[in-house]
Structures are given as structure tokens and as C-alpha cells.
Amino acid sequence: MTGKIKVPLMICIIIFLFTYNASADVFTFKADRMSGSKALGRETTILAGNAEVRSDNIVLQADRIEIMGDDNQFIECSGGVRGREEVKDIFFQADRLRYDRKLKIARLEGNASLEDRKNEIIARARFIEYFDEEDITIFQISVKLFKDDMVCRSENAVYRRNEKLLELSGFPVVYKKDDEYRADRIRVDLDTDHVTMEGSVSGTIKN
């Protein structure tokens, strides 16, 4: 049996604000409009119009947000997706985003970007997977990372935020001012800008 919940028009004019406590995580959301359904084993809440969800330190905003799963575990965002991790000062944008509140993992797809303002890093890729608790981010397909006068490009990259390390693979290349470095695998110390290369190493250094 399936039941649907619709919010009256007069109430839709008011921005909704709900608060839950799930697994010691404060969870709130708001939007211009809300609808929901209760199906056997699947409860869904859909937010539309200036939708926003706040889960602990993560804030997500989008044209449409769908919340589902036990204790509202999964959040799917689409249309003008943007968000931030308030404590770490990390900002991100994407065409689509899925967030697991229990595992604290965000998956960004489309024209995705992540900005770590504390470490002054901006990265773009077609697919980004952000592991909040481990402080690790995985980038895939058309990866570009910018820091000061350094530009890194590859098809795959792993950003280890705590260690300030960037690991590049898949035709990686690093540009530092007028210098260029290529190899099968490249590791960049983002604290010192030191570059370590492995396999089919080549480069151009201009004095």
C-alpha cells in the first residue's frame, strides 16, 4: 500500500524547517515545496525550490533534493548542486550529488568541482568521491587541480588532505610556472610543491 503526502498551497509559501536526531547527527532541511510518499520499505521526502539540507557539518543546496532510507540516510541532489563542509572550509559544486549520512561519503557527478580554501586548492573532474571522516577525495576523468602557480592534470587522482599529498595517474602532467613534468605516476607534496615521478619520466625545465 502506498500513501502520498502533499503540503497545502498556503503552507508551501512558508519555508519548511524540520529537525531530526539520527545517530547523534543533527539533521535539518528546508525548501519552498515538499512532497513525500510512504511505500513498504521505502520512505521518500522530496524538496523542491531553494532546497537545503544540513547534516552535522555538511550543508547541501539544490533545485531538487530527495531524502530516503532509514533515518534519512541517503540524500540525492540535482540541479544547481552546491555545498560545503563548514568546519574544514571545503566547498563543492556538481550537476548531481548523492550523500550517505551514515558513512559520510559524498559522490559528485557531472561538472564537479571542489575547493579546499584552507589549503588553497581548487580541483575539477567529471566524478568526485569525498570521504569526510578519512579526509580523502578521489577524482576521476578529466581531472584538473590548481594551487598557486601549479596546475596538475590526469585521468585519476587521490587527494589525501591530512598529509597534503596528491597522487596522479592516467597520463598525469604537472605544470609549475614554465616547467613541465610527465610520468606514469606522479606524487605532489602540496605543502612544499615537491614532485615525485615514477615510470616513463620526462620533463621540461626552463631556467
C-alpha positions as CSV (number, residue, x, y, z in Angstrom):
1,M,0.0,0.0,0.0
2,T,1.4,3.4,-1.0
3,G,0.4,6.7,0.6
4,K,1.3,10.2,-0.6
5,I,1.7,13.3,1.4
6,K,1.1,16.7,-0.2
7,V,1.7,20.0,1.5
8,P,-1.2,22.6,1.2
9,L,-0.5,25.6,-1.0
10,M,-0.7,28.1,1.8
11,I,1.9,26.2,3.7
12,C,4.1,25.9,0.7
13,I,4.6,29.6,0.7
14,I,6.4,29.3,4.0
15,I,9.8,27.8,4.1
16,F,9.7,24.4,5.8
17,L,12.1,23.6,8.6
18,F,12.3,20.1,10.1
19,T,14.8,18.8,12.6
20,Y,15.7,15.1,13.4
21,N,18.3,13.5,15.7
22,A,19.7,10.4,13.9
23,S,22.8,8.6,15.2
24,A,23.7,11.8,17.2
25,D,23.7,13.8,14.0
26,V,21.5,16.9,13.8
27,F,19.6,16.9,10.6
28,T,17.5,19.8,9.2
29,F,16.1,20.6,5.8
30,K,14.0,23.4,4.2
31,A,12.5,24.2,0.8
32,D,9.7,26.1,-1.0
33,R,7.8,22.9,-1.6
34,M,7.8,19.4,-0.1
35,S,6.1,16.1,-1.0
36,G,6.6,12.6,0.2
37,S,5.5,9.0,-0.1
38,K,5.4,6.0,2.2
39,A,5.9,2.7,0.5
40,L,6.7,-0.6,2.0
41,G,10.4,-0.5,2.9
42,R,10.8,2.9,1.2
43,E,10.0,6.3,2.6
44,T,10.9,9.3,0.5
45,T,10.8,13.0,1.0
46,I,11.2,15.4,-2.0
47,L,12.2,19.0,-1.5
48,A,11.9,21.4,-4.4
49,G,12.7,25.1,-4.9
50,N,15.6,26.6,-2.9
51,A,16.1,23.2,-1.2
52,E,18.6,22.9,1.5
53,V,19.7,20.1,3.8
54,R,22.0,20.3,6.8
55,S,23.6,17.1,8.2
56,D,26.1,17.8,11.0
57,N,28.8,19.9,9.3
58,I,27.6,19.3,5.8
59,V,25.3,21.8,4.1
60,L,23.7,20.9,0.7
61,Q,21.7,23.1,-1.6
62,A,20.0,22.3,-4.9
63,D,16.9,22.8,-7.1
64,R,15.7,19.4,-6.0
65,I,16.6,17.2,-3.1
66,E,15.3,13.7,-2.4
67,I,15.8,12.2,1.1
68,M,15.3,8.4,1.6
69,G,16.3,5.4,3.6
70,D,16.2,4.5,7.3
71,D,16.8,7.6,9.5
72,N,17.1,9.7,6.2
73,Q,20.4,8.1,5.4
74,F,20.6,8.9,1.7
75,I,20.3,12.4,0.1
76,E,20.2,12.9,-3.6
77,C,20.6,16.4,-5.1
78,S,20.1,17.6,-8.7
79,G,20.1,20.9,-10.4
80,G,22.5,23.7,-9.4
81,V,24.0,21.5,-6.7
82,R,26.4,23.2,-4.3
83,G,27.5,22.5,-0.7
84,R,30.1,23.0,1.9
85,E,31.8,21.3,4.9
86,E,31.7,24.1,7.4
87,V,34.4,23.0,9.8
88,K,37.0,22.1,7.1
89,D,36.1,25.1,4.9
90,I,35.6,22.9,1.8
91,F,33.2,24.0,-0.9
92,F,31.9,21.9,-3.8
93,Q,29.6,22.1,-6.8
94,A,28.1,19.4,-9.2
95,D,25.3,18.6,-11.6
96,R,24.3,15.7,-9.3
97,L,25.2,14.6,-5.8
98,R,24.5,11.6,-3.6
99,Y,25.4,11.8,0.1
100,D,25.4,8.9,2.6
101,R,24.8,10.4,6.1
102,K,25.8,7.3,7.9
103,L,29.1,6.7,6.1
104,K,29.7,10.4,5.5
105,I,30.5,9.9,1.8
106,A,29.6,12.3,-0.9
107,R,29.6,11.3,-4.6
108,L,29.5,14.2,-7.1
109,E,28.9,13.8,-10.8
110,G,28.9,16.0,-13.9
111,N,30.7,19.3,-13.9
112,A,32.0,18.7,-10.4
113,S,34.4,20.9,-8.5
114,L,35.9,21.0,-5.0
115,E,37.6,23.9,-3.3
116,D,39.7,23.5,-0.2
117,R,40.0,27.0,1.0
118,K,42.2,26.2,3.9
119,N,44.8,24.6,1.7
120,E,44.1,27.0,-1.2
121,I,43.3,24.1,-3.7
122,I,40.7,24.0,-6.4
123,A,40.0,20.8,-8.3
124,R,37.7,19.8,-11.1
125,A,36.6,16.4,-12.5
126,R,33.7,14.6,-14.0
127,F,33.4,12.4,-10.9
128,I,34.4,13.2,-7.3
129,E,34.1,11.0,-4.3
130,Y,34.6,12.7,-0.9
131,F,35.2,10.7,2.2
132,D,34.6,13.1,5.1
133,E,35.9,11.0,8.0
134,E,39.0,9.8,6.3
135,D,39.7,13.3,4.7
136,I,40.4,11.6,1.3
137,T,39.0,12.7,-2.1
138,I,39.1,10.6,-5.3
139,F,38.8,12.4,-8.6
140,Q,38.1,10.6,-11.9
141,I,38.0,11.7,-15.6
142,S,39.4,15.0,-16.9
143,V,41.0,15.9,-13.5
144,K,42.4,19.4,-13.1
145,L,43.9,20.7,-9.9
146,F,45.1,24.3,-9.3
147,K,47.3,25.5,-6.4
148,D,49.2,28.8,-6.6
149,D,51.3,28.7,-9.9
150,M,51.0,24.9,-10.2
151,V,48.5,23.1,-12.4
152,C,48.0,19.3,-12.3
153,R,46.1,17.2,-15.0
154,S,45.3,13.5,-15.1
155,E,42.5,11.0,-15.5
156,N,42.7,9.8,-11.9
157,A,43.8,11.5,-8.7
158,V,43.7,10.9,-4.9
159,Y,43.9,13.9,-2.6
160,R,45.0,13.0,1.0
161,R,44.1,16.1,2.8
162,N,45.7,15.4,6.2
163,E,49.0,14.5,4.6
164,K,48.6,17.3,2.0
165,L,49.5,14.7,-0.8
166,L,48.2,14.4,-4.3
167,E,48.6,11.2,-6.2
168,L,48.1,11.4,-10.0
169,S,47.8,8.5,-12.5
170,G,46.3,8.1,-16.0
171,F,48.5,10.3,-18.3
172,P,49.4,12.8,-15.5
173,V,51.2,16.0,-16.1
174,V,52.3,18.8,-13.7
175,Y,53.0,22.4,-14.8
176,K,55.0,24.6,-12.4
177,K,55.4,28.0,-13.8
178,D,57.2,27.3,-17.1
179,D,58.3,23.8,-16.1
180,E,56.5,20.6,-17.2
181,Y,56.7,17.1,-15.7
182,R,55.2,13.8,-17.1
183,A,55.3,10.2,-15.9
184,D,53.1,7.1,-15.4
185,R,52.6,8.2,-11.8
186,I,53.2,11.5,-10.1
187,R,53.0,12.4,-6.4
188,V,52.9,16.0,-5.3
189,D,53.5,17.3,-1.8
190,L,51.1,20.2,-1.7
191,D,52.8,21.7,1.3
192,T,56.2,22.0,-0.3
193,D,55.3,21.6,-4.0
194,H,57.8,18.8,-4.3
195,V,57.1,16.4,-7.2
196,T,58.0,12.7,-7.2
197,M,57.6,10.8,-10.5
198,E,57.6,7.1,-11.4
199,G,57.6,5.3,-14.8
200,S,58.3,6.8,-18.2
201,V,59.6,10.0,-16.6
202,S,60.1,13.1,-18.8
203,G,60.0,16.8,-18.3
204,T,61.0,20.3,-19.5
205,I,62.7,22.7,-17.2
206,K,63.2,26.3,-18.2
207,N,65.8,28.3,-16.3
